[in-house]
């Protein structure tokens, strides 16, 4: 998938990579991952962190 399409159509900024498209329950879902070089501690900016969890962003019609 084009990064340009993700940006212009869905507002996805740099720092994310497209992984796959899922077609479930009549919906089209794009799976993205955060680029490792963009992951850092918000307090100190350090790169030695452990990520926990994930976040799903849904369109308002869901």
C-alpha positions in Angstrom: 0.0 0.0 0.0 1.2 3.5 -0.8 2.4 5.6 2.2 1.0 8.5 0.2 -2.5 7.0 0.2 -2.3 6.4 3.9 -1.2 10.0 4.5 -3.6 11.8 2.2 -6.7 9.6 2.7 -6.3 8.7 6.4 -3.9 11.2 7.9 -1.3 8.6 8.8 1.9 10.5 9.4 5.5 9.3 9.0 6.9 6.8 11.5 4.4 4.0 10.6 4.8 1.2 8.1 1.9 -0.7 6.4 1.7 -4.3 7.5 -1.5 -5.8 6.0 -5.1 -5.2 5.1 -7.9 -7.2 6.9 -11.4 -7.6 5.6 -13.6 -8.5 8.6 -17.3 -8.1 9.4 -17.9 -5.9 6.3 -15.0 -3.6 7.3 -11.6 -2.9 5.8 -8.9 -2.5 8.4 -5.3 -1.5 7.8 -2.7 -2.9 10.2 0.3 -0.5 10.8 3.4 -0.8 12.9 5.5 2.0 14.4 9.0 2.1 13.0 11.5 1.1 15.7 13.6 4.3 15.3 10.5 6.3 16.3 10.0 4.4 19.6 11.5 6.3 22.6 10.7 7.3 26.2 8.5 10.4 26.3 10.2 11.6 29.5 13.9 11.2 28.7 14.0 10.3 25.0 15.9 7.1 25.7 15.6 4.2 23.3 16.0 1.3 25.8 12.3 0.7 26.6 9.8 -2.1 26.6 6.5 -1.6 24.8 3.3 -2.9 26.4 -0.1 -3.1 24.7 -1.4 -1.7 21.4 -3.9 0.9 20.3 -6.7 0.5 17.8 -8.0 3.6 16.1 -11.5 3.2 14.6 -13.5 5.4 12.3 -16.4 7.2 13.9 -19.0 5.0 12.2 -17.7 1.9 14.1 
